[in-house]
Amino acid sequence: MMRQHWLIALLLLVFMLEGTLLQLLVPAFWQSKVMVSPQLILIAVLYISVFLGRHRGALYGLGFGMLHDIVYYGPMLGTFSFGMGLSAYLVGWLAQRTRGGLLSSLLLIALGNLVFLWTHYGIYRVFQITHNEVEQTFLYQMVPSLMVDLLIALAIYVPMRKLLEPLAFPQAAKDE
């Protein structure tokens, strides 16, 4: 139970870092040609889905997605919450059917990230909030963001695995 509180506190810290320091790390000249928006909290939620299951991942996705919608108010509420919850559930469902490992985890993170980005774009397109063409959005927003997110996911794979595996099997952690 104590680790669960630490996980929530860590996710809140990651949420704050995503909105403050991470924006300063993306070079300004990248933003003139492509739009890169790293999603640290999404990566963490997807790792939760991979290691702890689809239901817990979806709950964290819905909660932190709604927090994102409220704090970083955009044109409409609920897009991040729905997108994160859906992609976390899908990734968790697929993770049950694959062998765990670095490559499969990164592929699941990439898939979840794409599901999130397409869901977000689709909702904005349906409600005519964005008028960008699909090709333009895919090439200049989704692909660069996905590449940066995959680099971040690769960098934090080992710490996330060490943090989350004891939560998945709490009895095994007590025996050690």
MORAFEN-V58185 format. One record per pair of residues at least 12 apart in sequence whose C-alpha atoms are under 10 Angstrom apart, sorted by sequence separation. I is the first residue (numbers start at 1). GAP is how many residues later the second one is. D is the distance in Angstrom with one decimal. If there is no record, write none. Layout:
<<I,GAP,D> <I,GAP,D>>
This chain:
<<26,12,8.7> <45,12,5.8> <46,12,8.8> <48,12,8.1> <49,12,9.1> <65,12,9.7> <66,12,6.3> <68,12,6.7> <69,12,7.0> <122,12,9.5> <23,13,9.4> <44,13,9.3> <45,13,8.0> <48,13,9.3> <65,13,7.6> <66,13,8.3> <67,13,8.8> <68,13,7.7> <95,13,7.3> <121,13,8.8> <23,14,7.9> <45,14,9.2> <46,14,9.3> <65,14,7.9> <66,14,6.5> <67,14,8.0> <91,14,9.3> <94,14,7.6> <22,15,9.0> <23,15,8.3> <45,15,6.3> <46,15,8.1> <65,15,4.7> <66,15,4.7> <22,16,7.7> <44,16,9.4> <45,16,5.9> <62,16,8.9> <64,16,8.4> <65,16,3.7> <66,16,8.3> <91,16,9.6> <92,16,8.7> <118,16,9.7> <121,16,8.3> <22,17,9.4> <44,17,9.3> <45,17,9.6> <63,17,9.7> <64,17,7.0> <65,17,7.2> <91,17,5.9> <121,17,9.5> <22,18,8.8> <42,18,9.6> <62,18,8.0> <63,18,6.9> <65,18,7.7> <66,18,9.1> <90,18,9.1> <91,18,7.4> <18,19,9.3> <19,19,9.8> <41,19,9.7> <42,19,7.4> <45,19,8.5> <61,19,8.5> <62,19,4.6> <63,19,9.8> <65,19,5.9> <66,19,9.7> <91,19,9.6> <118,19,9.7> <18,20,7.6> <19,20,9.5> <41,20,8.7> <45,20,9.7> <61,20,6.4> <62,20,6.5> <64,20,8.2> <65,20,7.5> <88,20,9.7> <91,20,7.5> <92,20,9.4> <117,20,9.8> <118,20,8.8> <18,21,7.0> <19,21,9.5> <60,21,9.4> <61,21,8.0> <62,21,8.3> <63,21,9.0> <64,21,9.1> <87,21,9.8> <88,21,9.2> <90,21,9.0> <91,21,5.8> <117,21,9.2> <121,21,9.5> <18,22,6.0> <42,22,8.6> <59,22,9.7> <61,22,8.1> <62,22,6.3> <63,22,8.3> <87,22,9.2> <90,22,7.2> <91,22,9.5> <17,23,8.4> <18,23,7.3> <41,23,7.6> <42,23,8.4> <58,23,9.5> <61,23,4.7> <62,23,4.8> <89,23,9.0> <15,24,9.1> <16,24,9.9> <17,24,9.3> <41,24,8.6> <58,24,9.4> <60,24,8.5> <61,24,4.4> <62,24,8.4> <87,24,8.1> <88,24,6.6> <91,24,9.5> <114,24,9.9> <117,24,9.1> <118,24,8.3> <14,25,9.8> <15,25,7.3> <16,25,9.4> <58,25,9.9> <59,25,9.3> <60,25,7.5> <61,25,7.9> <87,25,4.9> <88,25,9.2> <90,25,8.8> <117,25,6.6> <14,26,6.7> <15,26,5.8> <58,26,7.3> <59,26,6.7> <61,26,8.2> <62,26,9.0> <86,26,8.6> <87,26,7.2> <117,26,9.8> <14,27,6.3> <15,27,9.4> <41,27,9.2> <57,27,8.9> <58,27,4.4> <59,27,9.9> <61,27,6.3> <87,27,8.4> <88,27,9.3> <13,28,9.5> <14,28,10.0> <57,28,7.4> <58,28,6.8> <60,28,8.4> <61,28,8.5> <84,28,8.4> <87,28,5.7> <88,28,8.8> <114,28,7.5> <117,28,9.2> <11,29,9.2> <12,29,8.7> <15,29,9.7> <56,29,9.8> <57,29,9.4> <58,29,7.8> <59,29,8.6> <83,29,9.4> <84,29,8.8> <86,29,8.0> <87,29,5.7> <113,29,9.0> <114,29,8.8> <117,29,8.9> <11,30,6.9> <14,30,8.4> <55,30,9.3> <57,30,9.0> <58,30,5.1> <59,30,8.7> <83,30,9.4> <86,30,7.6> <87,30,9.4> <54,31,9.3> <57,31,5.3> <58,31,5.0> <84,31,8.8> <85,31,8.8> <114,31,9.6> <54,32,9.6> <56,32,8.7> <57,32,6.3> <58,32,8.7> <83,32,7.5> <84,32,6.1> <87,32,8.9> <113,32,9.0> <114,32,7.3> <11,33,7.4> <54,33,9.5> <55,33,8.4> <56,33,8.5> <57,33,9.4> <58,33,9.4> <83,33,4.9> <84,33,9.4> <86,33,8.8> <113,33,6.8> <10,34,9.7> <11,34,8.6> <54,34,6.4> <55,34,6.5> <57,34,8.6> <58,34,8.3> <82,34,8.7> <83,34,7.7> <53,35,9.0> <54,35,4.6> <55,35,9.9> <57,35,6.9> <81,35,9.9> <83,35,8.6> <84,35,9.2> <111,35,9.5> <53,36,8.1> <54,36,7.1> <56,36,8.8> <57,36,10.0> <80,36,8.1> <83,36,5.8> <84,36,9.4> <110,36,6.9> <113,36,8.1> <54,37,7.0> <55,37,7.6> <79,37,9.4> <80,37,9.5> <82,37,8.3> <83,37,6.3> <109,37,9.4> <110,37,8.7> <113,37,9.0> <42,38,9.4> <46,38,8.4> <49,38,9.2> <50,38,8.4> <53,38,8.7> <54,38,3.8> <55,38,8.8> <82,38,8.6> <83,38,9.9> <45,39,7.8> <46,39,9.5> <49,39,5.7> <50,39,9.5> <53,39,5.1> <54,39,5.6> <80,39,9.0> <81,39,9.8> <110,39,8.1> <45,40,8.9> <48,40,8.2> <49,40,6.9> <50,40,9.8> <52,40,7.9> <53,40,7.3> <54,40,8.7> <79,40,8.0> <80,40,7.0> <83,40,9.4> <109,40,8.7> <110,40,6.7> <7,41,9.8> <42,41,9.6> <43,41,9.7> <46,41,7.6> <47,41,8.6> <49,41,8.6> <50,41,6.5> <51,41,8.0> <53,41,9.6> <54,41,8.3> <79,41,6.0> <82,41,9.9> <109,41,7.4> <42,42,6.6> <45,42,9.3> <46,42,5.3> <49,42,6.3> <50,42,5.1> <53,42,7.8> <54,42,8.5> <78,42,9.8> <79,42,9.3> <41,43,9.3> <42,43,9.6> <45,43,6.6> <46,43,8.6> <48,43,9.6> <49,43,4.4> <50,43,8.4> <52,43,9.7> <53,43,7.6> <79,43,9.8> <107,43,9.0> <110,43,9.1> <44,44,9.9> <45,44,9.9> <46,44,9.4> <47,44,8.9> <48,44,8.2> <49,44,8.2> <50,44,8.3> <51,44,8.0> <52,44,9.9> <79,44,7.1> <106,44,7.0> <109,44,7.6> <42,45,9.0> <43,45,9.5> <46,45,6.7> <47,45,8.7> <49,45,9.5> <50,45,5.4> <51,45,9.2> <78,45,10.0> <79,45,8.4> <106,45,9.5> <109,45,9.7> <42,46,8.4> <45,46,9.9> <46,46,7.6> <49,46,7.7> <50,46,7.9> <49,47,9.6> <76,47,9.6> <106,47,7.0> <47,48,10.0> <50,48,9.9> <76,48,8.7> <105,48,9.1> <106,48,7.1> <11,49,9.3> <15,49,8.2> <19,49,9.4> <51,49,8.5> <75,49,8.7> <105,49,9.3> <50,50,8.3> <76,51,9.5> <102,51,10.0> <103,51,9.4> <106,51,8.6> <8,52,8.9> <12,52,8.5> <15,52,9.1> <19,52,9.5> <102,52,8.2> <105,52,8.5> <11,53,8.4> <15,53,8.2> <19,53,8.4> <76,53,9.0> <50,54,9.6> <51,54,9.2> <75,54,7.4> <12,55,9.8> <50,55,7.0> <102,55,7.5> <8,56,9.8> <50,56,10.0> <101,56,9.8> <102,56,8.9> <47,58,7.8> <50,58,7.9> <46,59,9.2> <47,59,9.3> <49,59,9.7> <50,59,8.5> <102,59,9.8> <46,60,9.9> <49,60,9.6> <101,60,9.9> <47,61,9.0> <46,62,8.1> <47,62,7.4> <43,63,10.0> <46,63,6.1> <49,63,10.0> <45,64,9.6> <46,64,9.5> <44,65,9.5> <46,65,9.8> <43,66,6.8> <46,66,6.9> <42,67,9.0> <43,67,9.2> <45,67,9.9> <46,67,8.4> <43,69,8.7> <42,70,8.7> <43,70,7.7> <42,71,7.5> <39,74,8.6> <42,74,8.6> <34,102,9.8> <35,102,9.1> <34,103,9.4> <35,104,9.6> <36,104,8.3> <37,104,8.0> <34,105,8.3> <35,105,6.1> <36,105,6.2> <37,105,8.9> <34,106,4.7> <35,106,4.8> <36,106,7.9> <38,106,9.2> <39,106,8.1> <43,106,7.3> <47,106,8.7> <33,107,7.4> <34,107,6.0> <35,107,8.1> <36,107,8.7> <37,107,8.4> <38,107,5.9> <39,107,9.1> <42,107,9.1> <43,107,8.6> <46,107,9.7> <33,108,9.6> <34,108,9.3> <35,108,9.4> <36,108,5.8> <37,108,5.6> <38,108,7.9> <31,109,9.7> <34,109,9.3> <35,109,7.2> <36,109,4.7> <37,109,8.9> <38,109,9.2> <39,109,9.0> <40,109,7.4> <43,109,8.2> <44,109,8.3> <47,109,9.7> <51,109,9.0> <31,110,9.8> <34,110,7.1> <35,110,7.3> <36,110,8.5> <38,110,6.4> <39,110,6.6> <43,110,6.4> <47,110,8.3> <51,110,7.4> <34,111,9.0> <36,111,9.2> <37,111,8.3> <38,111,5.7> <50,111,9.5> <36,112,7.7> <37,112,8.6> <38,112,9.4> <40,112,7.8> <44,112,9.0> <48,112,8.4> <51,112,9.7> <52,112,7.0> <36,113,9.4> <39,113,9.2> <40,113,8.5> <43,113,9.3> <44,113,9.7> <47,113,7.1> <48,113,9.1> <51,113,6.2> <52,113,7.6> <30,114,9.5> <38,114,8.5> <43,114,9.9> <47,114,8.0> <50,114,9.4> <51,114,6.3> <52,114,9.5> <48,115,9.8> <49,115,9.9> <51,115,9.6> <52,115,7.2> <53,115,8.3> <44,116,7.8> <48,116,7.0> <51,116,8.6> <52,116,5.2> <47,117,8.2> <48,117,9.5> <51,117,6.6> <52,117,8.9> <51,118,9.8> <48,119,9.7> <48,120,9.5> <26,122,9.6> <7,156,8.2> <6,157,9.7> <7,157,8.5> <3,160,8.6> <4,160,9.5> <7,160,9.5> <3,161,9.1> <3,163,8.7> <4,163,7.5> <3,164,7.2> <1,166,8.8> <3,167,9.7> <1,169,9.4>>
